[in-house]
Amino acid sequence: MSRYYMGIDVGTASARAGVFDASGKLLGTAKKDFTVHHGPGSMVEESSAEIWQAVSAASRGAVREAGVTPAEIVGIGFDATCSLVVLGEGGVPLPIGPSEDPNRNVIVWMDHRAIDQAERINATGHRVLDYVGGKISPEMETPKLLWLLENRPAIFEAAWRFFDLTDYLTWRSTGSEARSICTVTCKWTYMGHEGCWDESYFRKVGLGALADEGFARIGTEVVNPGTALGQGLTEAAAADLGLAPGTRVAAGLIDAHAGGVGTVGAEGGGGPKDSLAYVFGTSSCTMTTTTDPVFVPGVWGPYFSAMVPGAWLIEGGQSAAGAAIDQLLRFHPAATEAAEAAKAAGMALPVWLAERATALAGSAAAAAQIADGMHVVPEFIGNRAPFADPHTRAVIAGLGMESDLDDLARLYVAGICGLGYGLRQIIETQAANGAAIGTIVISGGAGRSDLVRQLLADATGVPVAAPTTEEPVLLGSAILGALAAGDFADMTAGMAAMSSYASRYDPAGGESRAFHDRRFDLFGKFQALAREAAVRG
């Protein structure tokens, strides 16, 4: 019997599933959207039940498209956004916001309701903060838990379990409450290198109730990604997913980290420790693997075993990346006309604009020149790294009276360059602290065009490699499934066997490099002014 693996990815607004063979070839995929609820005070909520329904539909669709039998899927891996799932006794959902809707029981990663709690936690100066770049983010889970305790104490008290979304999915699949070291170390302050929660941290920040319980509600069993959980799929979960009961289920990953697993370990690519994984989606994440712990101000980590077991990881990124470009384009007078043209061509708007910009410039290599004089600092919801400042906002400079499609294409290029300069800041800050890299390995839906890849290479001065698969996040989770099925000795072997690179984009030198250096200098100045304005009001 043939052996195949399924990766299931839960993003901000949809669930996707993909079936792969042992060489990493994608055989079939499917996608199902779910609802994202936006509320007051930067609240963003979802339903864990609806997410599970979307996961089930995507799983069934991927099996149909792949043309394999359920029994041939021998391992499943999950990844998801780092969102907080709140469940009452028996696993029933609890309401976590003013809607009082129990189905809205997930505080989404991008929800910023806990900014005040994050700032108070940071003011403690606790040693745990050394492992999140010196400052905890409101996107992480302990500020959100503190917000629940302070604003919805009855819900906090009634909660049976608090899960990271990835761990909720593996619990729903197997009944196992084991948490992935990836989720709890990166987002919950678990000290992975010490194998424990720091009780003093929880007491100091006001979450002593969790310590009093021996951390039962946030996890007492922590395992490496790829570890086989429980007895595999339960009968109920198998029926939902359209798979065979007992199919091996792996401890999962945060979605960006799955993208890292699916890209940075390809044979002949220098290995994880030479490459920075750049997952370019709604937001962006950067992941750099090191042998020893490297502390970088404003960059999350170092996290032990959070992506590759036995290695350290530092994680940066941009709070808005693809979402920042979408927001930027909406401001332009030609946005509606361009959206209609893109729809008529059967393209996403950024893809259509990338093609128009390339045609306007004559080549991807020359495209940055069409944005000369136009500058974008795309920090619409703050700076995740290297400044860890949720208050700073975007800057758009150099606009004129033009309102045509070509001007919109120029603005798009300026926005991509702005993301590239933010990425360059992260890379240079990490290198200055002892974590230099040689290659950017790009994944994510927003980074698939040749134009985007070349602009990022030129803006950063670092070569960009693109994986062979169009679904590296799904592949990363499928690799976990292969590990759980026992088909590879370790993650490194799985990555080398199932991932590969298809293309490489080298940065231009000469005048192009000088052009981007000048723009990068201006980017830093605009960014500093925006941060000053955010402070002064």
N, C-alpha and C positions, 0 to 999 in steps of 0.2 A: 504494500500500500504506500502511495506517495505521502510525503509529509510536508505540510504547509503551516504557515504561521500568520496570525492576524494581529495587526496593530490597530488600536482604537484611540483616536485623538479627540478630546473634548476641548474645543476652543471657546472663545468668548460668546459666540452665538450659534454654534453648530457642532454636531458630532460627526466624525468621519471614521470610516473603517477601511482597511486595506488588507488584502491577502497577498502574501509573498511566498516565493519558494526559497530554497536554501542558498541560492546565489544572490538573493536580494531583488529578483525580478518581480515587479508588481503585476499581479494577475487580474485584479479587480478591485474597484473602490465604490463606495457609496457615501452619501452625505444626507443629513437631516438637520434642519434648523430647529432652534428652540427660542423661546421668548426671553428677551432681556428687558427688565423693568427699570426705568430710571425714576428716581424720586428726589425729594428735596435734600439739600445739604450734601450734594455729590454722592447720593446713595444709588447703588446699582445692585439689583437683586435678581435671582433666578430661582427656579424650582428644581430640586433634585429629582423629583418624580418625573418631570417632563424631560430632564436631561437623560434619565435612564430610558425613557421611551424612545428618545432620539438615538441613543446608543444601540438599542435593540433593532430599530429600523435600519440603521446604517450597517450593522453586522449582517443582518439577513440579506440586504442588498448587495453587499460586497461578496458574499458567498455565491449568490446567484450570478453576479457578473463574472466572477472568477471561474465558474463552471466546475467547481470542486464539490465533493460531498462533505457534509459536516464532520464526519468521522476522520477525514483527512486533515482537518485543522487540529494540530496536536498541541499548540501553545498560543496563548493570548497575552499581549501586553497592553496596558493602559497608560495614557498620559492625559493630563488635564491642566487647566489654568490653576493657579494657586488660590483658589476660592474657598471660603469657609462654609462648611455644611453643618447645620445645627439640627440635631434629631432628638426627639423626646423618647420616653420609655417605649420599647418595642420598635424603635426606628421610625416613629411617626414624625413628620416635619413640624417644626415650630416657627411661628412668625418672628421675623427679626427686625421689623421696621414698622413705621406708623400705619401701613396699610392694614395691619392685623391679619393678613392673609397667610395662613400656615403653609400654603404652597410656595410662598416666597420665602424660602428657608435657607438660601445661599447668598452670602455676602460676596459679591464678585471681586476678583483681584483688584480691579480698577476703582472700586468704591473708596472714596477718600473721607468717609464720615469720621474716621479716627485720627485726623491730623492732630488735634489737641492731645489725645492720649499718646500718640507717637512722640510729640515734643516733650511731654512730661516724662516719658520713659527715657528719652535721650538725656534729659537733664540729670538723671541719676548717675550717669557715668559708669554704670555697672560693667564689669569685665566682659559680660556676654556681648556687649555692643562692639567689642574689638573684632568680633567674628561676623559683623554685618557692615563693615566699612566705617565703624565709628558712630553711625546713626541708623536707627531702625526706621523703616518706611511704613507709612500708613497702609501700604499694600500688603504688609505682612500680618500674621495672624494674632500675635499677642496684643497689639494695639486694638484690633477689632474685638477680641475677647474682653478687653478692659472696657471698651465702649459698651458692649452688651451688659456687662456687670453694672456699669454706672447708669445706663439709660433704660435698660430693660431687665432689671434684676430678677423678676419673676421668671422670665424666659431663661436667663442664665442658670437659675436654680433648678428649673424643670428639665434642663438639657440632660439627656442620658449620655450622649457622645457628641464631641466636636471632631469633625473629620476635615482634613484637606480633601479637595474634590477627588483627586486621584485615589486616595485611600478609601474614600466612600465607594468608589466604583469597584475596587477589589473586594471590599467588605460585602457589597451587594452581590458580587459574583460568587463568592466562596464562603461567606460567613466568618472569615478570618478578620480579626481586628488588628493584625500586624500592620505597622506603619512603615512606609519606605523611609530609609534614612535620608533620601533626597528631599522629601517634603518637609519632614520635621526639622531637619538641620538647616535648610535654606530659608524656611518661612516661619518656624515655630520656636527657634532658639535652642533646639536640642543640641547638646555638645557632642557631636558625632565622634570626635577624636577621643573623648573621655567615656563615651557610651552611657551618657546619663543626662537628665535634666538638671539644671542648676537651681536647686530649691531656693537659694538666697535671692536669685533674680526675681522669681515669681512673688516672693514675699515683699521685696522692695518696691516693685511696681504696682502692687495692689491686687495681685492675683493669687494671694496666699491660699485661697480656697482650693485651688487646683493642687497645690503642694500638700495640703491637709489630706486629700484623697489619695495620695500616692500617684498622682497624675493619671488615674484610671480613665478619666474622660478624654484625655488627649493622647494616650498611648503608652503602654508599658512594654510592648514587644516591638522592637525596631530592627528591620532587616535590610540587606542590600537590595538594590534594584535587580530584578531578574530572579530573585528567590521564589521558588514555587510555594504557593500559599494553600494551606488547608488540604482538602482532598480534590481540589480542582473545582470546576463549575458545579454548583448545586443543581438539582433537578429543576428548580424553579427558574434559576438564571439561564440554564441551558435552553429551556423552553422559550424564554424571552428572546434570547440571542439567536436562536435557530442553530445551535451547536450541540455537540454531544456532551452529556453529563460526564463529569470527571476530567474534561479537557483541562490541561495544566494552565494555571493563571499565575502570572509573574507579579511580584511587587513592582509598582510602577514608578513613573517619573513625572515631574513637572513638564509641561509641554515643550518649553524651550530646551530643556535638558534632553528630551527625547530627540529633538532636532540635532543636538550635539552628538549623541550616540550614533545617529544615522549619518553623520558626515565626517567627523574629525579623525576616525580611526581607519580610513581606507588604506589598503595595502599600497605602499610606495608613496604615500602622501606625507611622510615625515612623522606620523603618529600624533596622538592627541596633544602631546606636550610641545609640539611645534606650531600648532594651529589654534586660532581663535574661532570658535563657532559663533557666527552672527546669524541669529534667527530673526528674520525681517518679516513681521506680520503687522497686526494692529499696533502692537508695541514692538520694541526690539530687545533682544537679550544677547549679551556677549558672554561667552564662557571660555575660560582659559584654565587648562589643567597644568598643575605643577607637581613636582616630586615632593617638595617641602612646602610648609605653609608660607604664603606671601601675604603680608598685610598691606592693603592699599587704601588710603583714605578715600571715602566716597564710593568704594566698590565693595559689594557684598562678599562676605567670606573673610578668610578662607574656610571652606567647608570640607570636611573629611569624608571621602567616599560618596559624595553627593551625586556624582555622575559616573565616574569610573571607580569601582571599588579599589581601595588601597591608595588612591591618589587624592590630592587636594584640588579644590576648584575655587576660582574667584569668578564672580558674576557681576557684570555691569549691565548697561543697556539704556534705552530711552523710553520714557513712560508713554510716549506716543511716537509712532514711526509711520506705518501705513495710515493710521488714523490722523496723524498730523498732516500728511499730504492731502488726504481727503478734505480736512478742514481748511487747509490753505486754498485749495482749488475752489471751494464753495464761495470764497470772497470775491472771485473775479467775475466781471460782467459777462464773459463768454462761457461761463460754466454750464449753463443750461444748453446752449447750442452745442457745446462739445459733448455733453452727456448724450444728447440725442444722436449725434453723429457716431459716437462710440457704440450706442445701442444698435443703430442701423448696421454697423459693421460687425456686430456680434462680438464686441470686445468690452472688457472693463475699461473705464475711463483712463486710468493710469497707463494701461497698455497702449491705448490709442494715442495718448499724448507722447509716450516714448517713441512711437513710430513717427509721429509728426515732427518731434524735436530732432530725431535722427535725420529725417529727410531735409529739414530746414538747415541743419548744420553740415550735411553731406556725409557724416559718419558719426558713430558713437564716440570716437576719440576726440572729435572736434566739438561735441555738443555743449560742453561747459562754456565755450566762448559766447554762445548766444545769450547766456545769462549775465554777461559782463555788465556790471553796474547795478545788478539786482541781487539783494542779499536776504537770506531767511535764517533766523534762529528758530527752529520749529518746536519750541518748548511750550506747547499750549497748556499742558498740565504739569509743568515743573521739570526739573532736571533730576533724573534717577542717578546718573553717574557722569562725571566724577565728583559732583558738588552735593549730591543728596539733598537737593533743595526743592520741596514740593510747591513753593510759593512763586518761583520765577515764572515768567510768561514769555510768549513768542514775540519776536521782532520781525517785521517785514519792511525792508528799506529799498528805495530805488524805483518805486512805482511811478509811472507817468499817467498820461491820459488815454493811453492805448486800451482798446477793449476788444481786440480781435482774437482769433484762435491762436495765431502765432505768438501773441503776447502771453496767452495762457500757457503755451508750451514752454516759453522762456521761464515763466514763474515755476512751472513743474520742475524744470532742470535746477533752478535755484534752490528749490526745496530739497531735492535729492542731494545736492551739494551740501546743504546745511546739515542734513543727517550724516553725511560723510565726514564733515568737520567735527561733529559731535563724537562720532566713532573714533576719529583720530585723537581727540582729547583723551578718551578712555585708553586707547592703545599706548599713547605716550606716557600717561600717568602710571599705567601698570609697568611699563618698561623701566621707568625711573625708580620704581620700587622693587625691581628684581624679577619681573614676569614678562620678558620680551617674547614676541611671537614672530614667525616668519611668513605666515599665510593666514588670510581671512577665508574661512569656508562658509559660504552663504547658503541659507535655506529660507523657506517661507514664501508665501504667495506673492508678497510685495517685491521680491527681489529676483524674479525670474527672467527679466529682460536683459539683453546684452547691454543696453544703454545704462541701466541701473548699475550693473556689475562693473562696467568700465568707469562710470563716474565715481563709484565708491573706491575703486583701486586708485584712481588719479587723486581724489580728495584726501585719501589717507596716506598715499605713497607706499602701500602694501599690496602685494599680489592678491587677487581674489580667485578662489577656486570654486567651481560649481559641481555639485554631486551629479552622478548619472541619473539617479532617480528623481522624478518630479515630486515625490512625496517623502522627503527625508524624515519628517517627524513621525509619520506612520511607520516608516522603515525602522526608526529607532525603537519604537514600541514593539514591532514585530521581532526585532533582535532579542528583546527581553523575553518574548514568548518562546523563542528558540532556546534560550538559556533555561527557562523553566521546564521545557520539554526534555532537557538533558542532551541537546544535540550539539552543544559547544562546551568546551572546558571552562571558558570564562568569557567575560564581555569583550576583552581585547581580541580574542579569536573570532568571536561572532562579528564584531565590527569589520575586521579584515576580510572575512569571507563574504559578507553580505553587502558591503558598501564600496563604492568606487567613485572616481572623479571623471567628469566628462569634458571639462574645459577649464582654461586658466586665462585670467585677464591681468596682464602686467601693467603697472602704472607707467604713464609716459614720463619722460625726463625733459630736460631742456627748458624751453619757455613755458611749456604746459605745467611743469612742476613749479616754476617760479610764479605762474599765474595763480595756482591753487595756494601756494604759500602766502601770497598777498591777501587772498580772500580769507584764508584761515586766520590771519592776523586780525582782519576786520571782524570776522565772526566772534572772536574772543572779546573784542572791544564792545560790540553790540550786546553780547551776552552779559558782560559785566554791567553795562548801563541798565539792562533789564532787571538784573538782580538788585541793583541799587534802587531802582524805581519801586520794586516790590517791597523793599524794606521801608522806604520813606513814604510811600503812598502818594 
